């Protein structure tokens, strides 16, 4: 028999006594809680929906939350946070999860700053293990980011929050015309509104490890759509501290999912970095057809209209055509200037020639007329002066 909550305490689902807040993000608040029935400590995720969502989209997210419980319950791995239960309170679902005594990687970066390449590699191996377990079960996480990676005091990590996960055998639940995700960690193919595949989690892992070692996100541009445009069209900011982890980041952040580093390749490379060995460069794979600065920035879940993403995909092509068109216009302007210069050249040359002749004549006059004349006058004056002195002397003697 359990006792009721004390005054000021809250009991969720008639069973879970809320304690301190552990963290919050774009999709909810996580609370420390006590299971009054089993007398164990758990973590409760209170789902909070963004205010701009429609009622239909909220209903979809409610179904996705329930699906998260079913999906995560199928995953049995020490690197995946276990979901024990899901209850409804005030018309909203609450996820009851294993309480892992840890900090999120995002919090670690905010508190302690960037991590060493070897420490990041060890975290990457743990997160990769969770991703591989999920993919083996037919589940794509779709929101791998520092805020969803929990790190304990020993440096071990686990992956949590499958709230916008997709199951390959349960793909009917979608928000019509909407895509959810964290822009700085969203793969380019997903930013273009394409179908989610396991490769998008590997891209997000690369962006997460980049943030952990560099202390900044690879593509953040402030505004969500500007960040997505950078993800689609630009290369990540050059690494400064990644060291031996650099080739892994480059392989995972390859825009073409068919040429992106695979999970097996990433595991081998991360093991070498964690052991202090420079990873062997992965051979370039042939694409398969068909297939500090604040670390927290870009980590919030955003809603994007599918129409906007399709426009983004079109705009990336438009950007390239604009660049080409601009270069062509600049070349045309340069050619026009050259033609105008060529047309004006004869007139300008004659004018310059006449001016040059005048300058030469003036210099000639100065050098051979004016200067000699002045010198001659001075010489004459000197001679006359000498003669005057001589005559004066003769007169005095006589």
C-alpha positions in Angstrom: 0.0 0.0 0.0 1.4 3.4 -1.0 0.8 6.7 0.7 -0.6 9.7 -1.2 1.5 12.7 -2.2 2.2 15.4 0.4 0.9 18.9 0.0 2.6 20.6 -3.0 3.7 17.3 -4.5 2.3 15.9 -7.8 1.4 12.3 -8.6 1.4 11.4 -12.3 -0.7 8.5 -13.5 -1.6 7.7 -9.9 1.8 6.2 -9.4 4.8 8.4 -10.2 5.7 11.1 -7.7 7.4 14.1 -9.4 10.7 15.4 -8.0 13.3 17.8 -9.5 13.4 18.9 -13.1 16.3 17.1 -14.9 16.1 19.0 -18.2 14.0 20.3 -21.0 14.0 20.6 -24.8 11.8 21.3 -27.8 9.6 18.3 -27.2 9.2 18.1 -23.4 10.5 18.4 -19.9 12.2 15.5 -18.1 11.6 15.1 -14.3 13.1 12.9 -11.7 10.4 10.8 -10.1 9.7 7.9 -7.8 7.7 4.9 -8.8 5.4 4.5 -5.7 4.5 0.9 -6.6 8.0 -0.5 -7.2 9.8 2.1 -5.0 12.4 2.9 -7.6 13.7 6.1 -9.1 12.7 6.8 -12.7 12.7 9.6 -15.2 9.4 11.0 -16.5 9.3 12.8 -19.8 6.4 15.3 -19.9 5.6 15.8 -23.6 5.0 19.5 -24.5 4.0 20.4 -28.0 5.3 23.5 -29.9 2.6 26.2 -29.9 2.6 26.5 -33.7 1.4 22.9 -34.2 -2.1 22.2 -35.4 -4.5 19.9 -33.6 -3.9 17.3 -36.2 -0.2 17.5 -35.8 -0.6 17.3 -32.0 -2.6 14.1 -32.4 0.1 12.7 -34.7 2.8 13.6 -32.0 0.7 11.9 -29.4 0.7 8.7 -31.5 4.4 9.1 -32.1 5.0 9.3 -28.3 3.1 6.1 -27.8 5.1 4.6 -30.6 8.3 5.7 -28.9 7.4 3.6 -25.9 6.7 0.6 -28.1 9.8 1.1 -30.2 12.2 1.8 -27.3 10.8 -1.2 -25.4 12.0 -3.4 -28.2 15.5 -2.2 -27.8 17.6 -4.1 -25.2 21.0 -2.5 -25.0 23.0 -0.8 -22.3 23.5 2.2 -24.6 19.7 2.8 -25.1 17.7 4.3 -22.3 15.0 1.8 -21.4 11.3 2.9 -21.5 9.3 1.2 -18.7 5.8 2.6 -19.2 3.7 5.4 -20.7 0.8 7.0 -18.9 -1.6 9.8 -19.8 -2.2 12.9 -17.6 -4.2 16.0 -18.5 -4.7 14.5 -22.0 -1.0 14.3 -22.6 1.3 11.3 -22.6 4.2 10.9 -20.2 7.0 8.5 -20.8 8.4 6.6 -17.8 12.0 5.9 -18.5 15.1 4.4 -16.8 16.8 7.1 -14.7 20.4 7.3 -15.8 22.6 9.3 -13.4 24.3 11.5 -16.0 24.3 14.8 -17.8 23.4 15.3 -21.4 26.3 15.8 -23.8 24.9 19.2 -24.5 25.1 20.0 -20.7 28.6 18.6 -20.5 29.7 20.9 -23.4 28.1 23.9 -21.8 29.6 23.2 -18.4 33.1 21.9 -19.3 33.7 22.9 -22.9 34.8 20.8 -25.9 36.1 17.3 -25.2 39.3 15.6 -26.5 39.1 13.6 -29.7 39.7 10.3 -27.8 36.9 11.1 -25.3 34.5 12.0 -28.2 35.5 8.8 -30.0 34.5 6.7 -26.9 31.2 8.5 -26.7 30.7 8.0 -30.4 31.2 4.3 -30.1 28.5 4.1 -27.4 26.0 6.1 -29.4 26.9 4.2 -32.6 26.1 1.0 -30.7 22.6 2.3 -29.8 22.1 3.4 -33.4 23.0 0.0 -34.7 20.7 -1.7 -32.3 17.8 0.6 -33.4 18.6 0.0 -37.1 18.7 -3.7 -36.6 15.2 -3.5 -35.1 14.0 -1.4 -38.1 14.0 1.9 -36.2 15.5 5.2 -37.4 16.0 7.7 -34.5 15.9 10.9 -36.6 17.0 13.2 -33.8 20.5 12.2 -32.7 22.1 15.3 -31.1 24.0 16.3 -28.0 20.8 16.9 -26.0 19.7 13.3 -26.6 23.1 11.7 -25.6 23.5 11.0 -21.8 27.0 10.8 -20.5 27.9 9.4 -17.0 30.8 10.4 -14.8 32.9 7.6 -16.3 32.4 8.9 -19.9 30.0 6.1 -20.9 27.1 7.3 -23.1 23.6 6.2 -24.0 21.0 7.4 -26.5 17.6 8.6 -25.4 14.4 10.3 -26.8 13.1 8.3 -29.7 10.2 10.8 -29.8 10.3 11.4 -33.6 11.6 8.0 -34.4 10.4 6.1 -37.5 9.8 2.4 -37.6 10.2 0.8 -41.0 7.2 -1.3 -40.4 5.1 1.5 -38.9 5.4 4.4 -41.3 1.8 5.4 -41.5 2.0 7.9 -38.7 3.2 11.2 -40.2 2.2 14.8 -39.8 0.7 15.6 -43.2 2.9 18.2 -44.9 5.2 18.6 -41.8 8.7 17.5 -40.9 10.2 17.7 -37.4 13.8 17.8 -36.5 16.8 19.8 -35.1 18.2 21.8 -38.1 21.9 21.7 -37.2 21.8 17.9 -36.9 19.4 17.1 -39.7 20.8 15.2 -42.7 20.7 17.0 -46.1 18.4 14.4 -47.7 15.9 14.9 -44.8 16.2 18.6 -45.2 15.2 18.2 -48.8 12.0 16.3 -47.7 13.2 12.9 -48.8 12.5 9.6 -47.1 14.3 8.9 -43.8 16.8 6.1 -44.1 19.3 4.8 -41.5 22.0 6.9 -43.1 20.4 10.1 -41.6 21.3 8.9 -38.1 24.9 8.5 -39.2 25.0 12.1 -40.5 23.5 13.3 -37.2 26.1 11.3 -35.3 28.8 13.0 -37.3 27.3 16.5 -36.5 27.0 15.5 -32.8 30.7 14.4 -32.6 31.7 17.5 -34.5 30.0 19.7 -31.9 31.5 17.7 -29.0 35.1 18.1 -30.2 34.9 21.6 -31.7 32.5 23.2 -29.3 30.3 24.6 -32.1 27.9 23.1 -34.6 29.1 22.5 -38.1 26.3 24.4 -40.0 24.5 26.7 -37.5 23.4 30.0 -39.2 21.0 31.2 -36.5 17.7 30.9 -38.4 16.4 27.4 -38.9 15.8 27.6 -42.7 19.2 29.4 -43.2 20.8 26.5 -41.2 19.1 23.9 -43.4 20.2 25.7 -46.5 23.8 25.5 -45.2 23.3 21.8 -44.5 22.2 21.2 -48.1 24.6 23.5 -50.0 27.7 24.2 -47.9 30.6 22.3 -46.4 30.9 22.2 -42.6 33.1 24.8 -41.0 36.8 23.7 -41.0 37.8 21.7 -37.9 40.3 23.2 -35.5 40.5 20.7 -32.6 39.3 17.4 -34.1 42.8 16.0 -34.8 42.6 12.3 -35.7 38.8 12.5 -35.5 38.7 14.7 -38.5 38.5 12.0 -41.2 35.6 10.3 -39.3 33.7 13.6 -39.2 34.3 14.1 -42.9 33.1 10.6 -43.7 29.9 10.9 -41.6 29.1 14.4 -42.9 29.3 13.4 -46.6 26.2 14.9 -48.2 25.5 11.9 -50.5 24.0 9.2 -48.3 25.3 6.5 -50.8 28.9 7.7 -50.3 28.6 8.4 -46.6 30.7 6.4 -44.1 28.9 3.3 -43.0 28.3 2.2 -39.4 31.0 -0.5 -39.7 33.5 1.9 -41.2 32.7 4.5 -38.5 33.2 1.9 -35.7 36.6 0.9 -37.0 37.7 4.5 -37.3 36.3 5.5 -33.9 38.0 2.5 -32.2 41.4 3.6 -33.6 40.9 7.2 -32.4 39.8 6.1 -29.0 42.9 4.0 -28.8 45.1 7.0 -29.7 45.8 5.7 -33.2 45.2 7.8 -36.4 42.5 6.0 -38.3 43.3 4.5 -41.7 41.7 6.6 -44.4 38.5 4.9 -45.7 38.5 4.2 -49.4 36.2 6.4 -51.4 33.0 4.5 -51.8 31.0 4.6 -55.0 27.6 6.2 -54.4 24.7 3.7 -54.4 21.9 4.9 -56.6 18.5 5.2 -54.9 19.8 5.1 -51.6 32.5 28.4 -26.8 30.3 29.1 -29.7 27.2 27.8 -27.9 26.9 24.1 -28.5 23.2 24.1 -27.8 22.4 26.3 -30.8 20.4 24.4 -33.5 19.4 21.6 -31.0 15.8 22.5 -30.6 13.2 20.5 -32.5 11.7 22.6 -35.2 8.6 22.1 -37.5 9.1 22.6 -41.2 6.4 22.5 -43.8 7.1 19.9 -46.5 6.4 22.6 -49.1 9.2 24.7 -47.6 11.6 21.8 -47.7 10.7 21.1 -51.3 11.3 24.8 -52.0 14.6 24.5 -50.2 15.6 21.7 -52.5 14.7 23.8 -55.5 16.4 26.8 -54.0 19.7 24.9 -53.7 19.5 24.3 -57.5 18.6 28.0 -57.9 21.6 29.0 -55.8 23.9 27.1 -58.1 22.3 28.5 -61.3 22.4 32.0 -59.7 26.2 31.6 -59.1 26.7 30.4 -62.7 24.6 33.2 -64.1 26.4 35.7 -62.0 29.8 34.4 -63.2 28.5 34.5 -66.8 27.3 38.1 -66.3 30.6 39.2 -64.8 32.5 37.6 -67.7 30.2 39.4 -70.2 30.7 42.7 -68.4 34.5 42.2 -68.5 34.4 41.4 -72.2 32.2 44.5 -72.9 34.8 46.7 -71.0 37.6 45.2 -73.0 35.8 46.0 -76.2 35.0 49.5 -75.1 38.7 50.0 -74.2 39.8 48.7 -77.5 37.4 51.1 -79.3 38.6 54.0 -77.3 42.3 53.0 -77.6 43.2 54.8 -81.0 41.7 58.1 -79.8 43.3 57.8 -76.4 46.7 56.8 -78.0 46.8 59.8 -80.4 45.9 62.2 -77.6 48.5 60.7 -75.3 51.1 60.8 -78.2 50.5 64.5 -78.8 50.7 65.2 -75.0 54.0 63.2 -74.9 55.4 65.2 -77.8 54.6 68.4 -76.1 56.3 67.2 -72.9 59.4 66.1 -74.8 59.6 69.6 -76.5 59.2 71.3 -73.2 62.0 69.2 -71.7 64.2 69.9 -74.7 63.6 73.6 -74.4 64.4 73.6 -70.7 67.5 71.4 -71.2 69.0 72.9 -74.4 67.7 76.5 -74.6 66.8 77.9 -71.2 69.6 76.4 -69.2 72.4 77.2 -71.6 71.1 80.8 -72.0 71.1 81.3 -68.3 74.6 79.9 -68.0 75.8 82.1 -70.9 74.4 85.3 -69.3 76.1 84.4 -66.0 79.4 83.8 -67.8 79.2 87.1 -69.6 78.4 88.9 -66.3 81.4 87.3 -64.7 83.7 88.3 -67.6 82.4 91.8 -67.6 83.0 92.0 -63.8 86.5 90.7 -64.2 87.2 93.3 -66.9 85.9 96.1 -64.8 88.1 95.1 -62.0 91.1 94.9 -64.3 90.4 98.4 -65.8 90.1 99.8 -62.3 93.4 98.4 -61.2 95.2 99.8 -64.3 93.8 103.2 -63.7 95.0 103.3 -60.1 98.5 102.2 -61.1 98.8 105.0 -63.7 
